Amino acid sequence: MKQVNLNNKAKIYKPTKTAMQSGKGNTKDWVLEFDTRKNGLNLLTGWETSTDTMSEIRLNFISKEQAVEYAKNNNIDFYIIEPQKRKLI
């Protein structure tokens, strides 16, 4: 496997459900996602744009340990965002 040396950091997190979701679908896996850099505004469309294609990569893992192991094996700097516990009112 080819070693990747990246200058940007990746974040490892567990996605939360959106306000439009009633269930917990798509919230079980851990995600490794690269931080976006060099954001700009496309003058033609008015949309936000970036020349950094690494920001489009999103890898799903079953556990946090697997995501951390993948990042360490591929020399990727990372930080972990722990999920917040849900409050029942």
HUMO-V945375 format. One line per field, one symbol per residue. ss: DSSP state (~ for helix, > for strand, _ for the rest). phi: phi as a letter, one per 20 degrees, with the letter a starting at -180 (. if undefined). psi: psi as a letter, one per 30 degrees, with the letter a starting at -180 (. if undefined). A space follows every 10 residues. Layout:
# HUMO-V945375
ss->???
phi->???
psi->???
This chain:
# HUMO-V945375
ss->_________> >>>>______ _________> >>>>____>> >______>>> __~~~~_>>> >__~~~~~~~ ~~~____>>> >________
phi->.ffdddeeed ddbdfefefe eeddfmceee cdcefeclfb dfffdnefcb eefffeebdd cfcfffffff fffdldfbcd dffeffeed
psi->kkkkjkflll kkljklklff kfagkggelk kjkkkklhka kjfefglklk fjffffkjkk leleeeeeee eefghkkllk jkkkkkkk.
